[in-house]
Amino acid sequence: MSYLKYFLLLSVLSLGACAAVYTDASDSNHVTFLISDGESIASLTPKANAYCAQYGKTASFRKSDTQLVAVFDCNWPTSSPR
C-alpha cells in the first residue's frame, strides 16, 4: 500500500512541474498550447515556430481565450518584395 502512496505522490509532483505543451489538436495549420506555469506569449513563440517549422511555416499568435490556452497559426512565410 505504501508503494501506491509514493507512486501517487510522484505522479502529482510530476504533473505540477509540467511546462506549456502543444496539444493533439495541433496540426499543420495551427498549434495550441496548454499553459500550466504562466508562460508568456513571447516565451511560447519560439516553441510555436519550432512546431510550425516542421511544415515549412512560421507561427503567428492568434488568440488566448483564457490564461490556460494559447493558439498560434502556422502560415506560409511571406516572400520579400522585389
N, CA, C and O atoms as a CHARMM CRD file, in Angstrom:
* protein
*
  328
    1    1 MET  N      0.82200  -1.19200   0.00000 PROA 1      0.00000
    2    1 MET  CA     0.00000   0.00000   0.00000 PROA 1      0.00000
    3    1 MET  C      0.86800   1.25800   0.00000 PROA 1      0.00000
    4    1 MET  O      0.50600   2.25600  -0.62400 PROA 1      0.00000
    5    2 SER  N      2.00200   1.22400   0.68900 PROA 2      0.00000
    6    2 SER  CA     2.85800   2.40700   0.73800 PROA 2      0.00000
    7    2 SER  C      3.45800   2.70800  -0.63800 PROA 2      0.00000
    8    2 SER  O      3.73800   3.86600  -0.95000 PROA 2      0.00000
    9    3 TYR  N      3.65700   1.66900  -1.46600 PROA 3      0.00000
   10    3 TYR  CA     4.15900   1.90000  -2.81900 PROA 3      0.00000
   11    3 TYR  C      3.16000   2.72300  -3.62300 PROA 3      0.00000
   12    3 TYR  O      3.54900   3.59300  -4.40200 PROA 3      0.00000
   13    4 LEU  N      1.89400   2.45100  -3.43600 PROA 4      0.00000
   14    4 LEU  CA     0.85900   3.19100  -4.14100 PROA 4      0.00000
   15    4 LEU  C      0.87200   4.66100  -3.73500 PROA 4      0.00000
   16    4 LEU  O      0.70500   5.54200  -4.57800 PROA 4      0.00000
   17    5 LYS  N      1.06900   4.92300  -2.45700 PROA 5      0.00000
   18    5 LYS  CA     1.12500   6.30800  -1.97600 PROA 5      0.00000
   19    5 LYS  C      2.30300   7.04600  -2.60800 PROA 5      0.00000
   20    5 LYS  O      2.15700   8.19000  -3.03800 PROA 5      0.00000
   21    6 TYR  N      3.45600   6.40800  -2.66700 PROA 6      0.00000
   22    6 TYR  CA     4.62900   7.03400  -3.27000 PROA 6      0.00000
   23    6 TYR  C      4.43900   7.26000  -4.76800 PROA 6      0.00000
   24    6 TYR  O      4.84700   8.28700  -5.31000 PROA 6      0.00000
   25    7 PHE  N      3.82100   6.29700  -5.41600 PROA 7      0.00000
   26    7 PHE  CA     3.54900   6.43900  -6.83900 PROA 7      0.00000
   27    7 PHE  C      2.61300   7.61400  -7.10300 PROA 7      0.00000
   28    7 PHE  O      2.86200   8.41600  -8.00300 PROA 7      0.00000
   29    8 LEU  N      1.55200   7.71600  -6.33300 PROA 8      0.00000
   30    8 LEU  CA     0.60800   8.82000  -6.49900 PROA 8      0.00000
   31    8 LEU  C      1.26400  10.16100  -6.20000 PROA 8      0.00000
   32    8 LEU  O      1.02700  11.14000  -6.90700 PROA 8      0.00000
   33    9 LEU  N      2.08200  10.21200  -5.16000 PROA 9      0.00000
   34    9 LEU  CA     2.77900  11.44500  -4.81600 PROA 9      0.00000
   35    9 LEU  C      3.72400  11.85900  -5.94600 PROA 9      0.00000
   36    9 LEU  O      3.77200  13.03000  -6.32400 PROA 9      0.00000
   37   10 LEU  N      4.45400  10.91800  -6.46700 PROA 10     0.00000
   38   10 LEU  CA     5.36400  11.19300  -7.57400 PROA 10     0.00000
   39   10 LEU  C      4.59900  11.66300  -8.81100 PROA 10     0.00000
   40   10 LEU  O      5.04300  12.57600  -9.50800 PROA 10     0.00000
   41   11 SER  N      3.46400  11.04900  -9.08000 PROA 11     0.00000
   42   11 SER  CA     2.64400  11.44300 -10.22800 PROA 11     0.00000
   43   11 SER  C      2.14600  12.87300 -10.09200 PROA 11     0.00000
   44   11 SER  O      2.19300  13.64300 -11.05200 PROA 11     0.00000
   45   12 VAL  N      1.67400  13.23000  -8.91900 PROA 12     0.00000
   46   12 VAL  CA     1.17100  14.58600  -8.68500 PROA 12     0.00000
   47   12 VAL  C      2.29000  15.60100  -8.81300 PROA 12     0.00000
   48   12 VAL  O      2.09500  16.65900  -9.41100 PROA 12     0.00000
   49   13 LEU  N      3.45100  15.30500  -8.26700 PROA 13     0.00000
   50   13 LEU  CA     4.58500  16.21700  -8.36900 PROA 13     0.00000
   51   13 LEU  C      5.04400  16.36800  -9.81700 PROA 13     0.00000
   52   13 LEU  O      5.42800  17.46000 -10.23600 PROA 13     0.00000
   53   14 SER  N      5.00500  15.30000 -10.56400 PROA 14     0.00000
   54   14 SER  CA     5.40000  15.36000 -11.97000 PROA 14     0.00000
   55   14 SER  C      4.45800  16.24900 -12.76500 PROA 14     0.00000
   56   14 SER  O      4.90000  17.03100 -13.60600 PROA 14     0.00000
   57   15 LEU  N      3.18300  16.13300 -12.50600 PROA 15     0.00000
   58   15 LEU  CA     2.21400  16.96300 -13.21700 PROA 15     0.00000
   59   15 LEU  C      2.36000  18.42800 -12.84400 PROA 15     0.00000
   60   15 LEU  O      2.14300  19.30500 -13.68000 PROA 15     0.00000
   61   16 GLY  N      2.71900  18.69700 -11.62200 PROA 16     0.00000
   62   16 GLY  CA     2.89200  20.07700 -11.18000 PROA 16     0.00000
   63   16 GLY  C      4.07200  20.75400 -11.83300 PROA 16     0.00000
   64   16 GLY  O      4.12300  21.98200 -11.89100 PROA 16     0.00000
   65   17 ALA  N      5.01700  19.98600 -12.32400 PROA 17     0.00000
   66   17 ALA  CA     6.21700  20.54600 -12.94300 PROA 17     0.00000
   67   17 ALA  C      6.08800  20.67700 -14.45900 PROA 17     0.00000
   68   17 ALA  O      7.06000  21.01300 -15.13600 PROA 17     0.00000
   69   18 CYS  N      4.91800  20.41900 -14.98300 PROA 18     0.00000
   70   18 CYS  CA     4.72200  20.47700 -16.43500 PROA 18     0.00000
   71   18 CYS  C      4.88100  21.88900 -16.96700 PROA 18     0.00000
   72   18 CYS  O      4.47100  22.86300 -16.33600 PROA 18     0.00000
   73   19 ALA  N      5.47400  21.97600 -18.11900 PROA 19     0.00000
   74   19 ALA  CA     5.58400  23.25800 -18.82500 PROA 19     0.00000
   75   19 ALA  C      4.49000  23.30400 -19.87900 PROA 19     0.00000
   76   19 ALA  O      3.71900  22.35600 -20.03100 PROA 19     0.00000
   77   20 ALA  N      4.43000  24.40000 -20.59700 PROA 20     0.00000
   78   20 ALA  CA     3.44100  24.51500 -21.66100 PROA 20     0.00000
   79   20 ALA  C      3.73400  23.46300 -22.72700 PROA 20     0.00000
   80   20 ALA  O      4.87600  23.30400 -23.15800 PROA 20     0.00000
   81   21 VAL  N      2.71100  22.76300 -23.13800 PROA 21     0.00000
   82   21 VAL  CA     2.86600  21.72900 -24.15100 PROA 21     0.00000
   83   21 VAL  C      1.82000  21.93000 -25.23300 PROA 21     0.00000
   84   21 VAL  O      0.70800  22.38400 -24.96700 PROA 21     0.00000
   85   22 TYR  N      2.19900  21.58100 -26.47300 PROA 22     0.00000
   86   22 TYR  CA     1.20000  21.65500 -27.52300 PROA 22     0.00000
   87   22 TYR  C      0.30600  20.43800 -27.42800 PROA 22     0.00000
   88   22 TYR  O      0.72400  19.38600 -26.94500 PROA 22     0.00000
   89   23 THR  N     -0.93000  20.58300 -27.89200 PROA 23     0.00000
   90   23 THR  CA    -1.92900  19.54200 -27.72600 PROA 23     0.00000
   91   23 THR  C     -2.09300  18.72700 -28.99800 PROA 23     0.00000
   92   23 THR  O     -1.55100  19.06700 -30.05000 PROA 23     0.00000
   93   24 ASP  N     -2.85200  17.64800 -28.88000 PROA 24     0.00000
   94   24 ASP  CA    -3.17000  16.82200 -30.03900 PROA 24     0.00000
   95   24 ASP  C     -4.05800  17.56500 -31.03400 PROA 24     0.00000
   96   24 ASP  O     -4.20500  17.13400 -32.17800 PROA 24     0.00000
   97   25 ALA  N     -4.65000  18.68100 -30.60200 PROA 25     0.00000
   98   25 ALA  CA    -5.47600  19.48800 -31.50300 PROA 25     0.00000
   99   25 ALA  C     -4.61300  20.26200 -32.49400 PROA 25     0.00000
  100   25 ALA  O     -5.14600  20.86200 -33.42700 PROA 25     0.00000
  101   26 SER  N     -3.30800  20.26200 -32.31700 PROA 26     0.00000
  102   26 SER  CA    -2.41000  20.98000 -33.21900 PROA 26     0.00000
  103   26 SER  C     -2.26200  20.21800 -34.53200 PROA 26     0.00000
  104   26 SER  O     -2.30400  18.98800 -34.56300 PROA 26     0.00000
  105   27 ASP  N     -2.08900  20.97200 -35.61300 PROA 27     0.00000
  106   27 ASP  CA    -1.86800  20.36400 -36.91800 PROA 27     0.00000
  107   27 ASP  C     -0.99400  21.29400 -37.76000 PROA 27     0.00000
  108   27 ASP  O     -0.34600  22.18900 -37.21800 PROA 27     0.00000
  109   28 SER  N     -0.97200  21.09200 -39.06900 PROA 28     0.00000
  110   28 SER  CA    -0.09100  21.90100 -39.91700 PROA 28     0.00000
  111   28 SER  C     -0.56600  23.34100 -40.06500 PROA 28     0.00000
  112   28 SER  O      0.16400  24.17700 -40.59800 PROA 28     0.00000
  113   29 ASN  N     -1.76900  23.64300 -39.60700 PROA 29     0.00000
  114   29 ASN  CA    -2.30700  24.99700 -39.74100 PROA 29     0.00000
  115   29 ASN  C     -2.31100  25.79500 -38.44900 PROA 29     0.00000
  116   29 ASN  O     -2.39800  27.02200 -38.48600 PROA 29     0.00000
  117   30 HSD  N     -2.21900  25.13000 -37.31900 PROA 30     0.00000
  118   30 HSD  CA    -2.19000  25.84100 -36.03800 PROA 30     0.00000
  119   30 HSD  C     -1.59200  24.96000 -34.95100 PROA 30     0.00000
  120   30 HSD  O     -1.54300  23.73600 -35.07700 PROA 30     0.00000
  121   31 VAL  N     -1.14300  25.60200 -33.88700 PROA 31     0.00000
  122   31 VAL  CA    -0.63000  24.88700 -32.72400 PROA 31     0.00000
  123   31 VAL  C     -1.28000  25.49700 -31.48600 PROA 31     0.00000
  124   31 VAL  O     -1.33200  26.71600 -31.32200 PROA 31     0.00000
  125   32 THR  N     -1.77100  24.62000 -30.62700 PROA 32     0.00000
  126   32 THR  CA    -2.45900  25.04200 -29.40900 PROA 32     0.00000
  127   32 THR  C     -1.63200  24.61500 -28.20900 PROA 32     0.00000
  128   32 THR  O     -1.26900  23.44600 -28.08500 PROA 32     0.00000
  129   33 PHE  N     -1.33600  25.54900 -27.33100 PROA 33     0.00000
  130   33 PHE  CA    -0.57600  25.26100 -26.12400 PROA 33     0.00000
  131   33 PHE  C     -1.48500  25.28300 -24.90900 PROA 33     0.00000
  132   33 PHE  O     -2.34300  26.15600 -24.77600 PROA 33     0.00000
  133   34 LEU  N     -1.29200  24.32300 -24.03100 PROA 34     0.00000
  134   34 LEU  CA    -1.89400  24.35900 -22.70500 PROA 34     0.00000
  135   34 LEU  C     -0.84900  24.95800 -21.78500 PROA 34     0.00000
  136   34 LEU  O      0.24100  24.40500 -21.63900 PROA 34     0.00000
  137   35 ILE  N     -1.16600  26.07400 -21.16700 PROA 35     0.00000
  138   35 ILE  CA    -0.20800  26.79300 -20.33500 PROA 35     0.00000
  139   35 ILE  C     -0.43800  26.41000 -18.88100 PROA 35     0.00000
  140   35 ILE  O     -1.50400  26.66600 -18.32200 PROA 35     0.00000
  141   36 SER  N      0.56700  25.79600 -18.27700 PROA 36     0.00000
  142   36 SER  CA     0.40200  25.35400 -16.89200 PROA 36     0.00000
  143   36 SER  C      1.24000  26.14700 -15.90900 PROA 36     0.00000
  144   36 SER  O      0.99200  26.07800 -14.70500 PROA 36     0.00000
  145   37 ASP  N      2.21700  26.89200 -16.37800 PROA 37     0.00000
  146   37 ASP  CA     3.08200  27.60100 -15.42800 PROA 37     0.00000
  147   37 ASP  C      3.19300  29.09100 -15.73800 PROA 37     0.00000
  148   37 ASP  O      4.20000  29.71700 -15.40900 PROA 37     0.00000
  149   38 GLY  N      2.16700  29.66300 -16.36900 PROA 38     0.00000
  150   38 GLY  CA     2.13100  31.10000 -16.59300 PROA 38     0.00000
  151   38 GLY  C      3.11400  31.62400 -17.61700 PROA 38     0.00000
  152   38 GLY  O      3.53300  32.77800 -17.53000 PROA 38     0.00000
  153   39 GLU  N      3.49200  30.80700 -18.58600 PROA 39     0.00000
  154   39 GLU  CA     4.43400  31.26800 -19.60900 PROA 39     0.00000
  155   39 GLU  C      3.81000  32.38800 -20.43500 PROA 39     0.00000
  156   39 GLU  O      2.59400  32.43400 -20.61900 PROA 39     0.00000
  157   40 SER  N      4.64500  33.27800 -20.92300 PROA 40     0.00000
  158   40 SER  CA     4.17500  34.40800 -21.72000 PROA 40     0.00000
  159   40 SER  C      4.10200  34.01600 -23.19500 PROA 40     0.00000
  160   40 SER  O      4.66400  33.00500 -23.61600 PROA 40     0.00000
  161   41 ILE  N      3.39900  34.84000 -23.96500 PROA 41     0.00000
  162   41 ILE  CA     3.32600  34.62200 -25.40800 PROA 41     0.00000
  163   41 ILE  C      4.72200  34.71800 -26.01500 PROA 41     0.00000
  164   41 ILE  O      5.05700  33.97300 -26.93600 PROA 41     0.00000
  165   42 ALA  N      5.53000  35.63500 -25.49900 PROA 42     0.00000
  166   42 ALA  CA     6.90100  35.79900 -26.00300 PROA 42     0.00000
  167   42 ALA  C      7.72200  34.52900 -25.80800 PROA 42     0.00000
  168   42 ALA  O      8.53400  34.18600 -26.66800 PROA 42     0.00000
  169   43 SER  N      7.52800  33.82900 -24.69900 PROA 43     0.00000
  170   43 SER  CA     8.29900  32.60800 -24.46100 PROA 43     0.00000
  171   43 SER  C      7.72700  31.41200 -25.22400 PROA 43     0.00000
  172   43 SER  O      8.43800  30.43800 -25.47100 PROA 43     0.00000
  173   44 LEU  N      6.44600  31.47900 -25.59800 PROA 44     0.00000
  174   44 LEU  CA     5.83500  30.38700 -26.36000 PROA 44     0.00000
  175   44 LEU  C      6.07600  30.51900 -27.86500 PROA 44     0.00000
  176   44 LEU  O      6.02400  29.52400 -28.58900 PROA 44     0.00000
  177   45 THR  N      6.33900  31.73000 -28.33500 PROA 45     0.00000
  178   45 THR  CA     6.50500  31.95800 -29.77200 PROA 45     0.00000
  179   45 THR  C      7.62900  31.12000 -30.38200 PROA 45     0.00000
  180   45 THR  O      7.41600  30.53500 -31.44400 PROA 45     0.00000
  181   46 PRO  N      8.82700  31.02900 -29.76200 PROA 46     0.00000
  182   46 PRO  CA     9.86400  30.16300 -30.35200 PROA 46     0.00000
  183   46 PRO  C      9.44200  28.69000 -30.40700 PROA 46     0.00000
  184   46 PRO  O      9.79600  27.97900 -31.34800 PROA 46     0.00000
  185   47 LYS  N      8.69500  28.23700 -29.41500 PROA 47     0.00000
  186   47 LYS  CA     8.21600  26.85300 -29.42000 PROA 47     0.00000
  187   47 LYS  C      7.20400  26.64700 -30.54000 PROA 47     0.00000
  188   47 LYS  O      7.21800  25.61900 -31.21700 PROA 47     0.00000
  189   48 ALA  N      6.32700  27.62800 -30.73100 PROA 48     0.00000
  190   48 ALA  CA     5.34300  27.54200 -31.81100 PROA 48     0.00000
  191   48 ALA  C      6.04400  27.57300 -33.16800 PROA 48     0.00000
  192   48 ALA  O      5.66400  26.83600 -34.07800 PROA 48     0.00000
  193   49 ASN  N      7.06000  28.41800 -33.30700 PROA 49     0.00000
  194   49 ASN  CA     7.82200  28.46900 -34.56100 PROA 49     0.00000
  195   49 ASN  C      8.51500  27.14600 -34.83700 PROA 49     0.00000
  196   49 ASN  O      8.57300  26.70400 -35.98500 PROA 49     0.00000
  197   50 ALA  N      9.04100  26.50900 -33.80200 PROA 50     0.00000
  198   50 ALA  CA     9.69700  25.20800 -33.97500 PROA 50     0.00000
  199   50 ALA  C      8.69100  24.15700 -34.43900 PROA 50     0.00000
  200   50 ALA  O      9.00500  23.32500 -35.29000 PROA 50     0.00000
  201   51 TYR  N      7.48900  24.19600 -33.88200 PROA 51     0.00000
  202   51 TYR  CA     6.45100  23.24200 -34.29100 PROA 51     0.00000
  203   51 TYR  C      6.04900  23.48900 -35.74600 PROA 51     0.00000
  204   51 TYR  O      5.98500  22.55200 -36.54100 PROA 51     0.00000
  205   52 CYS  N      5.77700  24.75600 -36.09400 PROA 52     0.00000
  206   52 CYS  CA     5.33400  25.09200 -37.45400 PROA 52     0.00000
  207   52 CYS  C      6.43700  24.85100 -38.48400 PROA 52     0.00000
  208   52 CYS  O      6.14500  24.56800 -39.64600 PROA 52     0.00000
  209   53 ALA  N      7.69500  24.96000 -38.07100 PROA 53     0.00000
  210   53 ALA  CA     8.82400  24.79000 -38.98900 PROA 53     0.00000
  211   53 ALA  C      8.85800  23.40200 -39.60500 PROA 53     0.00000
  212   53 ALA  O      9.36800  23.23900 -40.71300 PROA 53     0.00000
  213   54 GLN  N      8.33200  22.40200 -38.92000 PROA 54     0.00000
  214   54 GLN  CA     8.33000  21.05900 -39.49500 PROA 54     0.00000
  215   54 GLN  C      7.42400  20.97500 -40.72600 PROA 54     0.00000
  216   54 GLN  O      7.50000  20.01200 -41.48800 PROA 54     0.00000
  217   55 TYR  N      6.57200  21.97900 -40.91900 PROA 55     0.00000
  218   55 TYR  CA     5.71700  22.06500 -42.10100 PROA 55     0.00000
  219   55 TYR  C      6.18300  23.16800 -43.05300 PROA 55     0.00000
  220   55 TYR  O      5.50200  23.47600 -44.03200 PROA 55     0.00000
  221   56 GLY  N      7.34800  23.76100 -42.76400 PROA 56     0.00000
  222   56 GLY  CA     7.87700  24.82900 -43.59700 PROA 56     0.00000
  223   56 GLY  C      7.16200  26.15300 -43.39700 PROA 56     0.00000
  224   56 GLY  O      7.18000  27.01500 -44.27700 PROA 56     0.00000
  225   57 LYS  N      6.53300  26.31500 -42.24100 PROA 57     0.00000
  226   57 LYS  CA     5.74000  27.51100 -41.96200 PROA 57     0.00000
  227   57 LYS  C      6.29000  28.24900 -40.74900 PROA 57     0.00000
  228   57 LYS  O      7.14900  27.73800 -40.03100 PROA 57     0.00000
  229   58 THR  N      5.78300  29.45800 -40.53400 PROA 58     0.00000
  230   58 THR  CA     6.13500  30.23900 -39.35000 PROA 58     0.00000
  231   58 THR  C      4.87900  30.48200 -38.52500 PROA 58     0.00000
  232   58 THR  O      3.76600  30.46600 -39.05000 PROA 58     0.00000
  233   59 ALA  N      5.06800  30.70500 -37.23400 PROA 59     0.00000
  234   59 ALA  CA     3.94000  30.86400 -36.31500 PROA 59     0.00000
  235   59 ALA  C      3.61300  32.33200 -36.09600 PROA 59     0.00000
  236   59 ALA  O      4.49700  33.18800 -36.04700 PROA 59     0.00000
  237   60 SER  N      2.31900  32.59900 -35.96400 PROA 60     0.00000
  238   60 SER  CA     1.86800  33.93000 -35.55400 PROA 60     0.00000
  239   60 SER  C      0.76500  33.74200 -34.52000 PROA 60     0.00000
  240   60 SER  O     -0.11800  32.89900 -34.68000 PROA 60     0.00000
  241   61 PHE  N      0.82800  34.53400 -33.46400 PROA 61     0.00000
  242   61 PHE  CA    -0.12700  34.41100 -32.37300 PROA 61     0.00000
  243   61 PHE  C     -1.52500  34.76500 -32.85700 PROA 61     0.00000
  244   61 PHE  O     -1.73100  35.80800 -33.47800 PROA 61     0.00000
  245   62 ARG  N     -2.48900  33.88700 -32.56700 PROA 62     0.00000
  246   62 ARG  CA    -3.86800  34.14500 -32.96100 PROA 62     0.00000
  247   62 ARG  C     -4.69200  34.66800 -31.79900 PROA 62     0.00000
  248   62 ARG  O     -5.24600  35.76500 -31.86700 PROA 62     0.00000
  249   63 LYS  N     -4.77400  33.87900 -30.72500 PROA 63     0.00000
  250   63 LYS  CA    -5.62300  34.29500 -29.61100 PROA 63     0.00000
  251   63 LYS  C     -5.28800  33.50900 -28.35800 PROA 63     0.00000
  252   63 LYS  O     -4.60900  32.48300 -28.39800 PROA 63     0.00000
  253   64 SER  N     -5.77800  34.01500 -27.26600 PROA 64     0.00000
  254   64 SER  CA    -5.66400  33.34500 -25.97900 PROA 64     0.00000
  255   64 SER  C     -6.97000  33.60400 -25.23800 PROA 64     0.00000
  256   64 SER  O     -7.13800  34.64000 -24.59500 PROA 64     0.00000
  257   65 ASP  N     -7.89000  32.65200 -25.33500 PROA 65     0.00000
  258   65 ASP  CA    -9.20500  32.83100 -24.72200 PROA 65     0.00000
  259   65 ASP  C     -9.13300  32.88800 -23.20800 PROA 65     0.00000
  260   65 ASP  O     -9.90400  33.60000 -22.56500 PROA 65     0.00000
  261   66 THR  N     -8.21600  32.14500 -22.65300 PROA 66     0.00000
  262   66 THR  CA    -8.05200  32.11200 -21.20200 PROA 66     0.00000
  263   66 THR  C     -6.56900  32.18900 -20.88800 PROA 66     0.00000
  264   66 THR  O     -5.74200  32.28300 -21.79500 PROA 66     0.00000
  265   67 GLN  N     -6.23600  32.15000 -19.62600 PROA 67     0.00000
  266   67 GLN  CA    -4.83100  32.11900 -19.22700 PROA 67     0.00000
  267   67 GLN  C     -4.25000  30.72000 -19.36800 PROA 67     0.00000
  268   67 GLN  O     -3.06500  30.51400 -19.10500 PROA 67     0.00000
  269   68 LEU  N     -5.06400  29.75900 -19.77900 PROA 68     0.00000
  270   68 LEU  CA    -4.60900  28.37700 -19.86300 PROA 68     0.00000
  271   68 LEU  C     -4.36400  27.89400 -21.28900 PROA 68     0.00000
  272   68 LEU  O     -3.73900  26.85200 -21.48200 PROA 68     0.00000
  273   69 VAL  N     -4.84500  28.63200 -22.29200 PROA 69     0.00000
  274   69 VAL  CA    -4.73000  28.18800 -23.68000 PROA 69     0.00000
  275   69 VAL  C     -4.21800  29.33000 -24.55500 PROA 69     0.00000
  276   69 VAL  O     -4.67900  30.46600 -24.44300 PROA 69     0.00000
  277   70 ALA  N     -3.26200  29.01500 -25.42300 PROA 70     0.00000
  278   70 ALA  CA    -2.76800  29.97800 -26.41300 PROA 70     0.00000
  279   70 ALA  C     -2.73900  29.28700 -27.77400 PROA 70     0.00000
  280   70 ALA  O     -2.27900  28.15100 -27.89100 PROA 70     0.00000
  281   71 VAL  N     -3.23200  29.97900 -28.80200 PROA 71     0.00000
  282   71 VAL  CA    -3.30600  29.40800 -30.14400 PROA 71     0.00000
  283   71 VAL  C     -2.45100  30.23800 -31.09700 PROA 71     0.00000
  284   71 VAL  O     -2.55200  31.46500 -31.13800 PROA 71     0.00000
  285   72 PHE  N     -1.60700  29.54800 -31.86300 PROA 72     0.00000
  286   72 PHE  CA    -0.78100  30.17300 -32.89300 PROA 72     0.00000
  287   72 PHE  C     -1.18000  29.58200 -34.24200 PROA 72     0.00000
  288   72 PHE  O     -1.41800  28.38000 -34.35200 PROA 72     0.00000
  289   73 ASP  N     -1.25300  30.43200 -35.26700 PROA 73     0.00000
  290   73 ASP  CA    -1.47900  29.96100 -36.63200 PROA 73     0.00000
  291   73 ASP  C     -0.13800  29.65300 -37.27500 PROA 73     0.00000
  292   73 ASP  O      0.84700  30.35400 -37.04200 PROA 73     0.00000
  293   74 CYS  N     -0.10400  28.60500 -38.08300 PROA 74     0.00000
  294   74 CYS  CA     1.08000  28.27700 -38.87500 PROA 74     0.00000
  295   74 CYS  C      0.83000  28.79100 -40.29100 PROA 74     0.00000
  296   74 CYS  O     -0.04600  28.28400 -40.99200 PROA 74     0.00000
  297   75 ASN  N      1.59500  29.79200 -40.71000 PROA 75     0.00000
  298   75 ASN  CA     1.40900  30.43600 -42.01400 PROA 75     0.00000
  299   75 ASN  C      2.63000  30.22300 -42.89300 PROA 75     0.00000
  300   75 ASN  O      3.75400  30.07900 -42.41100 PROA 75     0.00000
  301   76 TRP  N      2.37600  30.20700 -44.20900 PROA 76     0.00000
  302   76 TRP  CA     3.48800  30.16100 -45.14100 PROA 76     0.00000
  303   76 TRP  C      4.26000  31.46300 -45.02000 PROA 76     0.00000
  304   76 TRP  O      3.65400  32.52700 -44.89200 PROA 76     0.00000
  305   77 PRO  N      5.57900  31.40100 -45.06000 PROA 77     0.00000
  306   77 PRO  CA     6.36800  32.63900 -44.97100 PROA 77     0.00000
  307   77 PRO  C      6.04600  33.55400 -46.15200 PROA 77     0.00000
  308   77 PRO  O      5.86800  33.09700 -47.28100 PROA 77     0.00000
  309   78 THR  N      5.97500  34.83800 -45.87100 PROA 78     0.00000
  310   78 THR  CA     5.73100  35.79700 -46.95100 PROA 78     0.00000
  311   78 THR  C      7.04800  36.08500 -47.65000 PROA 78     0.00000
  312   78 THR  O      8.08600  36.24100 -47.00700 PROA 78     0.00000
  313   79 SER  N      6.99300  36.15400 -48.96400 PROA 79     0.00000
  314   79 SER  CA     8.22100  36.45000 -49.70700 PROA 79     0.00000
  315   79 SER  C      8.47200  37.94500 -49.66400 PROA 79     0.00000
  316   79 SER  O      7.53400  38.74300 -49.64200 PROA 79     0.00000
  317   80 SER  N      9.72400  38.31400 -49.65200 PROA 80     0.00000
  318   80 SER  CA    10.07300  39.73000 -49.58100 PROA 80     0.00000
  319   80 SER  C      9.80600  40.39300 -50.93100 PROA 80     0.00000
  320   80 SER  O      9.99100  39.76900 -51.97600 PROA 80     0.00000
  321   81 PRO  N      9.37200  41.65200 -50.91500 PROA 81     0.00000
  322   81 PRO  CA     9.10200  42.34400 -52.18400 PROA 81     0.00000
  323   81 PRO  C     10.39200  42.58000 -52.96600 PROA 81     0.00000
  324   81 PRO  O     11.45900  42.77800 -52.38500 PROA 81     0.00000
  325   82 ARG  N     10.27700  42.55400 -54.27500 PROA 82     0.00000
  326   82 ARG  CA    11.47000  42.71600 -55.12200 PROA 82     0.00000
  327   82 ARG  C     11.56700  44.08900 -55.66900 PROA 82     0.00000
  328   82 ARG  O     12.50800  44.39700 -56.40100 PROA 82     0.00000
